[in-house]
Amino acid sequence: MSTTRVSVTTVPPVFEKPQYARFSLDGVIGERVRACVDQWFLPTPDANPALVEMFRHRDRQPRQDLLPWSGEFVGKYLTAAVLHWRLTDDDRLRALIERLVRELGEVQDADGYLGPHPRSDRLTGKVVNGQGDLWDVWGHYHCMLGLLAWHEQTDDAAALAVCRRAADLVCRSFLDAGVKVSIAGAQEMNQAIIHAFCLLYERTGEPRYLEMARYIEQDWQTPPSGDYLRTALAGQPFSQTPKPRWESLHDLQAIAELSFITGDDSYRRAFEHIWWSILEGDRHNTGGFSSGEQATGNPYDPRAIETCCTVAWAALSVDMLRMTGLSTVADEIELSTFNGVLGGQSPTGRWWTYNTPMDGVRKASAHEIVFQARPGSPELNCCSVNGPRGLGMIGEWGVMITTGGLVVNYYGPGTVSVALPSGNAVELTQDTRYPLDGTVQVTVTPQQTESFVLELRIPHWSAVTTVAVNGSTVDGVQPGTYLSIDRTWKSGDRITLVLDLSLHCWVGERECADKVSLYRGPLLLAYDQRYNSIDPDDLPALRVAGLVGTPVAWNRPLPPWLLLRFAATDGRELTLCDFASAGMAGTPYRSWLPAEGLAPVPFSRTAPVWNVRPGSHA
């Protein structure tokens, strides 16, 4: 069995994820990544042995009391673990992943089944009490995704073999039998395996896997399935489609892959339409996605913003970035990562939220969705195993590959080593305090002197940006674009990038009328009762014009990333922290703040969040 990638794409991505890149991240992001490895990934399998044991006991009596989606836990955990290994190169984590992949091979049934449910109910059955559909095919999707992620990084033939045996079972059970996946119920969940089949086809070139993907694509038209392609081509917003829940975003990822595989422009048009409709109607001020676990067409909807939903949105956005090469898409991923994703993680790395609301309190997923806990898996739930993926995806979008060279999307202290299309390795080291400071120094160290293009993301919120190479200013810097620097790079070349971190804001409407969200660079600012004598129901209004924040020192435990003090209109002072730190002590917080003198600005694709700057309104 070949472990090399087969060239099957008709239209390759504009940007591609780096396959073998290695990251070493410093600063707050680096601390969060390492905390996740030490406090979550390493202890979890032993603290929650049912992660794999539930697969071993699937045909034993008494029948296990499982959730419809219990089979997803190990796959989500594995996918996120692989991504974190890329960011840390941690030998302990690698050994754990290798053990987990080996165990998945051991618990896989002879026919390829890779789930925790008894033979009588596999793939199309019901939960233990006979009520509700199993998400068993969905569980196979996540297991296949994790195995493919590991194979992608290590060429582990055993991981690919386990993945292929599971895929072959699904083909026999549905494609060969003439049975639609929709009959399994939970359509948006179970049909999401189309994404894994597209990835597996791209990896192996096996026509059967593409045939299975196209079979599910046709099944999308079977009511009550999502009908994602036709509704998008008809101009319908995602929130108004038959299946607007967050799980559908993984189905949608297949549309992007089918665009690359087939070159059929209808897939590209559909995917881009869906992404923009979600951005306009359902991405919150935090960068989080969904309200009550689905799209509603209202970014001000105060219902729960589930961590799994935000992670799926980030994954969908990485595919949008691959497809379009638009810098504003990378801005969106940064927004989601620095706010919605980090806001869902305890700084200790021990827990993740289920809901990370715009206004409210921060609760561990073990509090809000404790019903998912079972004997042998007290800490496992959908968000605890999936949340870390949002952080780990920095390795997929932080630095990307393009035809002429490299694309730098992530700014923050640390180093990445990546290979150019020529095979020449390049090390990029960032010396910066970003996002606390706008100055970023990038030292370029190619293994050999070589001419290539280095594309730098210029965020759309950075109104005035300067760039210099070895002290010489570079012209043509524009917000909301990439700055392409095409030159012969030699070891020690240095780029100095100075970004504009002045305040900017989003003026609220509907439930958030007469309120504003304030941003400093990519960071959303929030009131936290912990840093104020003012209580949350008595917040004074801010006048954004001329607003300036004064840095505040904080010497007590759990210090915030950023802390600024502002003067309100009534003379009182309001202290705001970064959203990722807000509420971490259990105190209430608010990211929509009372404001005066501002009018809403229509949605714009060139500046979808930061639509008002201080001084632009009275």
LINSUL-V371757 format. One record per residue. PHI is phi in whole degrees, -180 to 180 (NA if undefined). OMEGA is omega in radians with two decimals (NA if undefined). BURIAL is + if it has 9 or more other C-alpha atoms within 8 Angstrom, else -. Layout:
phi->[PHI & PHI]
omega->[OMEGA & OMEGA]
burial->[BURIAL & BURIAL]
This chain:
phi->[NA & -73 & -108 & -94 & -70 & -97 & -81 & -124 & -81 & -85 & -121 & -68 & -59 & -65 & -118 & -129 & -64 & -74 & -75 & -118 & -64 & -125 & -114 & -137 & -99 & -113 & 69 & -62 & -63 & -61 & -62 & -66 & -63 & -66 & -64 & -67 & -65 & -70 & -100 & -120 & -62 & -68 & -81 & -62 & -60 & -79 & -76 & -135 & -61 & -68 & -49 & -112 & -60 & -61 & -73 & -69 & -105 & -62 & -107 & -92 & -114 & -70 & -62 & -67 & -90 & -114 & -83 & -57 & -110 & -57 & -67 & -80 & -57 & -68 & -68 & -64 & -60 & -65 & -58 & -67 & -65 & -61 & -64 & -72 & -63 & -62 & -84 & -127 & 55 & -78 & -63 & -65 & -69 & -60 & -62 & -65 & -63 & -61 & -64 & -67 & -63 & -62 & -67 & -62 & -64 & -70 & -90 & -70 & -72 & -60 & -85 & 103 & -62 & -134 & -146 & -102 & -101 & -66 & -54 & -67 & -118 & -60 & 70 & -127 & -87 & -114 & -70 & -56 & -89 & 82 & -108 & 93 & -89 & -71 & -100 & -75 & -67 & -59 & -61 & -64 & -56 & -71 & -63 & -64 & -63 & -66 & -64 & -65 & -62 & -69 & -62 & -59 & -88 & -125 & 58 & -69 & -65 & -65 & -63 & -66 & -65 & -62 & -61 & -68 & -64 & -65 & -63 & -65 & -62 & -63 & -61 & -65 & -74 & -119 & -60 & -68 & -84 & 68 & -105 & -78 & -62 & -61 & -71 & -73 & 75 & 42 & -58 & -64 & -79 & -69 & -74 & -62 & -64 & -55 & -64 & -64 & -68 & -64 & -65 & -69 & -65 & -64 & -78 & -110 & 75 & -74 & -58 & -62 & -72 & -68 & -61 & -65 & -62 & -67 & -64 & -70 & -56 & -66 & -68 & -57 & -84 & -85 & -58 & -97 & -68 & -78 & 49 & -63 & -70 & -68 & -66 & -67 & -66 & -85 & 86 & -80 & -62 & -57 & -63 & -103 & -83 & -62 & -131 & -89 & -69 & -67 & -61 & -63 & -61 & -76 & -62 & -64 & -61 & -67 & -63 & -62 & -65 & -66 & -64 & -66 & -70 & -97 & 77 & -71 & -67 & -64 & -66 & -62 & -62 & -66 & -64 & -63 & -61 & -62 & -61 & -65 & -68 & -69 & -59 & -72 & -108 & -141 & -91 & -79 & -63 & -83 & 85 & -80 & -121 & 95 & -133 & 65 & 76 & -153 & -76 & -126 & 81 & -138 & -71 & -98 & -57 & -84 & -69 & -55 & -106 & -70 & -59 & -58 & -68 & -66 & -64 & -64 & -64 & -63 & -65 & -63 & -71 & -60 & -67 & -64 & -67 & -60 & -74 & -106 & 66 & -86 & -66 & -64 & -68 & -63 & -58 & -65 & -65 & -62 & -56 & -63 & -68 & -73 & -118 & -63 & -73 & -62 & -67 & -90 & -109 & -66 & -57 & -75 & 84 & -82 & -150 & -125 & -82 & -89 & -119 & -119 & -71 & -65 & -130 & 154 & -133 & -99 & -122 & -66 & -59 & -64 & -86 & -85 & -127 & -63 & -61 & -81 & -70 & -139 & -55 & 90 & -144 & -66 & -106 & -89 & -154 & -58 & -84 & -65 & -85 & -100 & -53 & -59 & -60 & -60 & -76 & -65 & -67 & -53 & -69 & -96 & -119 & -59 & -132 & -125 & -105 & -132 & -53 & -95 & 163 & -125 & -122 & -103 & -106 & -93 & -114 & 165 & -63 & 144 & -137 & -129 & -114 & -145 & -95 & -71 & -54 & -75 & 100 & -69 & -78 & -131 & -110 & -115 & -115 & -106 & -108 & -167 & -109 & -54 & -92 & -79 & -132 & -86 & -87 & -127 & -106 & -113 & -97 & -101 & -130 & -76 & -61 & -136 & -57 & -155 & -89 & -160 & -94 & -115 & -101 & -107 & -71 & -108 & -58 & -71 & -85 & -89 & -64 & -128 & -126 & -119 & -135 & -135 & -115 & 52 & 89 & -97 & -66 & -102 & -88 & 82 & -81 & -130 & -65 & 76 & -142 & -100 & -95 & -93 & -113 & -108 & -158 & -86 & -93 & -127 & -57 & 97 & -59 & -129 & -107 & -115 & -115 & -120 & -97 & -90 & -100 & -65 & -65 & -149 & -150 & -119 & -86 & -78 & -136 & 49 & -63 & -110 & -61 & 66 & -131 & -141 & -106 & -100 & -127 & -121 & 60 & -86 & -92 & -77 & -97 & -146 & -76 & -133 & -55 & -59 & -104 & -138 & -86 & -84 & -86 & -62 & -89 & -128 & -71 & -78 & -79 & -108 & -106 & -69 & -59 & 76 & -68 & -134 & -99 & -104 & -60 & -123 & -82 & -141 & -108 & -88 & -60 & 53 & -66 & -75 & -70 & -144 & -142 & -132 & -110 & -126 & -89 & -89 & -69 & -94 & 94 & -77 & -110 & -122 & -101 & -119 & -117 & -68 & -60 & -61 & -96 & -64 & 79 & -70 & -94 & 90 & -85 & -69 & -141 & -141 & -109 & -103 & -114 & -58 & -146 & -126 & 76 & -124 & -119 & -60 & -116 & -59 & -57 & -133 & -71 & -87 & -149 & -71 & -120 & -84 & -99 & -142 & -114 & -52 & 97 & -83 & -130 & -73]
omega->[-3.12 & 3.07 & 3.12 & 3.14 & 3.11 & -3.13 & -3.10 & -3.06 & 3.08 & 3.09 & -3.11 & 3.10 & 3.04 & 3.02 & 3.09 & 3.08 & 3.12 & -3.02 & -3.01 & -3.12 & 3.07 & -3.08 & 2.96 & -3.01 & 3.09 & 3.12 & -3.10 & -3.13 & 3.10 & 3.11 & -3.13 & 3.13 & -3.12 & 3.10 & 3.14 & 3.10 & -3.04 & -2.99 & 3.14 & -3.02 & -3.04 & -3.12 & -2.94 & -3.09 & 3.13 & 3.11 & -3.11 & -3.03 & 3.11 & 3.07 & 3.10 & -3.07 & 3.13 & 3.09 & -3.10 & -2.99 & -3.01 & -3.09 & 3.12 & 3.08 & -0.06 & -3.11 & -3.14 & 3.07 & -3.06 & 3.00 & 3.06 & -3.05 & -3.10 & -3.11 & -3.13 & -2.93 & -3.06 & 3.13 & 3.10 & 3.11 & -3.10 & 3.14 & -3.13 & -3.14 & 3.11 & -3.13 & 3.12 & 3.07 & 3.09 & -3.10 & -3.03 & -3.04 & -3.07 & -3.11 & 3.12 & -3.13 & 3.11 & 3.14 & 3.12 & 3.13 & 3.12 & 3.08 & -3.10 & 3.11 & 3.10 & -3.13 & 3.09 & 3.06 & -3.13 & -3.09 & 3.10 & 3.13 & -3.09 & -3.13 & 3.13 & -3.10 & -3.05 & -3.12 & -3.05 & -2.99 & -3.07 & -3.05 & -3.08 & -3.02 & -3.02 & 3.03 & -3.04 & -3.03 & -3.13 & 3.08 & -2.93 & -3.12 & 3.09 & -3.13 & 3.09 & -3.09 & 2.99 & 3.01 & -2.98 & 3.08 & 3.04 & 3.09 & 3.08 & 3.10 & -3.07 & 3.05 & 3.12 & -3.14 & 3.13 & 3.12 & 3.10 & 3.13 & -3.14 & 3.11 & 3.14 & -3.06 & -2.97 & -3.03 & 3.11 & -3.08 & -3.13 & 3.12 & 3.12 & 3.14 & 3.10 & 3.13 & -3.10 & 3.11 & 3.08 & 3.13 & -3.13 & 3.07 & 3.13 & 3.09 & -3.14 & -3.05 & -3.06 & -3.06 & -3.09 & -3.10 & -3.10 & -3.12 & 3.13 & 3.10 & -3.13 & -3.12 & 3.08 & -3.07 & -3.11 & -2.90 & -3.08 & 3.11 & -3.03 & 3.13 & 3.14 & 3.14 & 3.04 & -3.13 & 3.12 & 3.13 & 3.07 & -3.14 & -3.13 & 3.06 & 3.12 & -3.14 & -2.98 & -3.05 & -3.13 & -3.07 & -3.11 & -3.12 & 3.05 & 3.10 & 3.10 & 3.10 & 3.14 & 3.10 & 3.10 & 3.09 & 3.09 & -3.13 & 3.06 & -3.10 & -3.13 & 3.13 & 0.08 & 3.13 & -2.95 & -3.11 & -2.96 & -3.03 & -3.06 & 3.13 & 3.12 & -3.13 & 3.08 & 3.08 & -3.09 & 3.07 & -3.12 & -3.10 & -3.10 & 3.14 & -3.09 & -3.08 & -3.08 & 3.08 & -3.04 & -3.11 & 3.13 & -3.13 & 3.09 & 2.97 & -3.07 & 3.11 & 3.11 & 3.12 & 3.09 & -3.12 & 3.12 & 3.05 & 3.12 & -3.05 & -2.98 & -3.03 & 3.13 & -3.02 & 3.14 & 3.09 & 3.12 & -3.11 & -3.14 & -3.09 & -3.14 & 3.12 & -3.12 & -3.09 & -3.14 & -3.14 & 3.07 & 3.14 & -3.10 & -2.97 & -2.95 & 3.05 & -3.05 & -3.13 & -3.14 & -2.97 & 3.11 & 3.14 & 2.99 & 3.02 & -3.05 & 3.04 & 3.09 & 3.06 & -3.14 & -3.06 & -3.09 & -3.12 & 3.13 & 3.13 & -3.02 & -3.12 & -2.98 & 3.02 & -3.03 & 3.13 & 3.12 & -3.12 & 3.13 & 3.10 & 3.11 & 3.10 & 3.11 & 3.12 & 3.09 & -3.12 & 3.04 & 3.10 & 3.08 & 3.10 & 3.08 & -3.05 & -2.94 & -3.03 & -3.14 & -3.12 & 3.13 & 3.08 & 3.07 & 3.05 & -3.13 & -3.14 & 3.08 & 3.12 & -3.13 & -3.08 & -3.05 & -3.06 & -3.08 & -3.11 & 3.14 & 3.10 & 3.11 & -3.08 & 2.95 & 3.10 & 3.11 & -3.08 & -3.03 & -3.10 & 3.08 & 3.09 & 2.83 & -3.11 & 3.04 & -2.99 & 3.05 & 3.07 & 3.11 & 3.10 & -3.11 & 3.13 & 3.07 & 3.11 & 3.11 & 3.07 & -2.98 & -3.13 & 3.14 & 3.12 & 3.14 & -3.13 & 3.12 & 3.01 & -3.10 & 3.11 & -3.05 & -3.07 & -3.04 & 2.94 & -3.02 & -3.04 & 3.14 & -3.13 & -3.03 & -3.08 & -3.12 & 3.12 & -3.13 & 3.10 & -3.11 & -3.11 & 3.03 & 3.12 & 3.13 & -3.08 & -3.05 & 3.01 & -3.08 & -3.11 & 3.01 & -3.03 & -3.05 & -3.10 & -3.01 & 3.10 & 3.12 & 3.12 & -3.06 & 3.03 & -3.14 & -3.09 & 3.12 & -3.07 & 3.01 & 3.05 & -3.04 & 3.14 & 3.02 & 3.04 & 3.13 & -3.05 & 3.12 & -3.14 & 3.11 & 3.06 & 3.11 & -3.14 & -3.13 & 3.04 & -3.00 & 2.97 & 3.12 & 0.16 & 3.09 & 3.13 & -3.05 & -3.12 & -3.14 & 3.06 & -3.11 & 3.06 & -3.08 & -3.12 & 3.07 & 3.09 & 3.05 & 3.08 & -3.08 & 3.04 & 3.06 & 3.14 & 3.01 & -3.11 & -3.11 & 3.09 & 3.03 & -3.04 & -3.11 & 3.11 & -3.13 & -3.02 & -3.13 & -3.11 & 3.04 & 3.13 & 3.07 & 3.05 & -3.10 & 3.09 & -3.13 & -3.09 & 3.10 & 3.13 & 3.01 & -3.13 & -3.11 & 3.10 & 3.10 & 3.14 & 2.94 & 3.01 & -3.12 & 3.10 & -3.08 & -3.10 & 3.02 & -3.06 & 3.07 & -3.09 & 3.11 & 3.05 & -3.05 & 3.05 & 3.04 & -3.10 & 3.11 & -3.10 & -3.10 & -3.12 & 3.11 & -3.07 & 3.01 & -2.97 & 3.05 & -3.13 & -3.04 & 3.04 & 3.10 & -3.11 & -3.11 & 3.12 & -3.13 & 3.10 & -3.10 & 2.95 & -3.11 & 3.10 & 2.95 & -2.96 & 3.14 & -3.04 & 3.00 & 3.12 & -3.08 & 2.95 & 3.02 & -3.11 & -3.11 & -3.04 & -3.04 & 2.99 & 3.12 & 3.13 & -2.97 & -3.13 & -3.11 & -3.07 & 3.09 & 3.13 & 3.06 & 2.95 & -2.95 & -3.12 & 3.12 & -3.08 & 3.13 & 3.12 & 3.10 & -3.14 & -3.13 & 3.09 & 3.11 & -3.02 & 3.12 & -3.13 & -3.10 & -3.14 & 3.10 & 3.08 & -3.07 & 3.13 & -3.08 & 3.12 & -3.10 & 3.04 & 3.10 & -3.06 & -3.10 & 3.11 & 3.09 & 3.13 & -3.14 & 3.13 & -3.09 & 3.09 & 3.03 & -3.08 & -3.10 & -3.14 & -3.02 & 3.04 & -3.06 & 3.07 & -3.13 & -3.12 & 3.11 & -3.14 & 3.11 & 3.02 & 2.97 & -2.97 & 3.09 & -3.10 & 3.11 & 2.95 & -3.13 & 3.08 & 3.12 & 3.12 & -3.13 & 3.10 & 3.12 & 3.11 & 3.14 & 3.10 & -2.94 & 3.10 & -2.97 & -2.97 & 3.13 & 3.05 & 3.08 & -3.13 & -3.12 & 3.03 & 3.13 & NA]
burial->[- & - & + & - & - & - & - & - & + & - & + & - & + & + & + & + & + & + & - & - & + & + & + & + & + & + & + & - & + & + & + & + & + & + & + & + & + & + & + & + & + & + & + & + & + & - & + & + & + & + & + & + & - & + & + & - & + & + & - & - & - & - & + & + & - & + & - & + & + & + & + & + & + & + & + & + & + & + & + & + & + & + & + & + & + & + & + & + & + & - & - & - & + & + & - & + & + & - & - & + & + & + & + & + & + & - & + & + & - & - & - & + & + & + & + & + & + & + & - & - & + & + & + & + & + & + & + & + & - & - & - & - & + & + & + & + & + & + & + & + & + & + & + & + & + & + & + & + & + & + & + & - & - & - & + & + & + & - & + & + & - & + & + & - & + & + & + & + & + & + & + & + & + & + & + & - & - & - & + & + & + & + & - & + & + & + & + & + & + & + & + & + & + & + & + & + & + & + & + & + & + & + & + & + & + & - & - & - & + & + & - & + & + & - & + & + & + & - & + & + & + & + & - & - & + & + & + & + & + & - & + & + & + & - & - & + & + & + & + & + & + & - & + & + & + & + & + & + & + & + & + & + & + & + & + & + & + & + & + & + & + & + & + & - & - & - & + & + & + & + & + & + & + & + & + & - & + & + & + & + & + & + & + & + & + & + & + & + & + & + & + & - & + & + & + & + & + & - & + & + & - & + & - & + & + & + & + & + & + & + & + & + & + & + & + & + & + & + & + & + & + & + & + & + & + & - & + & + & + & + & + & + & + & + & + & + & + & + & + & + & + & + & + & + & + & + & - & + & + & + & + & + & + & + & + & + & + & + & + & - & + & + & + & + & + & + & - & - & + & + & - & - & + & - & - & + & + & - & + & + & + & + & + & + & + & + & + & + & + & + & + & + & + & + & + & + & + & + & + & + & + & + & - & - & + & + & + & + & + & + & + & + & + & + & + & + & + & + & + & + & + & - & - & + & + & + & + & + & + & + & + & + & + & + & + & - & - & + & + & + & + & + & + & + & + & + & + & - & + & - & - & + & + & + & + & + & + & + & + & + & + & + & - & - & + & + & + & + & + & - & - & - & - & + & - & - & + & + & + & + & + & + & + & - & - & - & - & - & + & + & + & - & + & + & + & + & + & + & + & + & + & - & + & + & + & + & + & + & + & - & - & + & - & + & + & + & + & + & + & + & + & + & + & + & + & + & + & + & + & - & - & + & - & - & - & + & - & - & + & + & + & + & + & + & + & - & + & - & - & - & - & - & - & - & - & - & - & - & - & + & + & - & + & + & + & + & + & + & + & - & - & - & - & + & + & + & + & + & + & + & + & + & + & + & - & - & + & + & + & + & + & + & + & + & + & + & - & + & - & - & - & - & + & - & - & - & + & + & - & + & + & + & + & + & - & - & + & -]
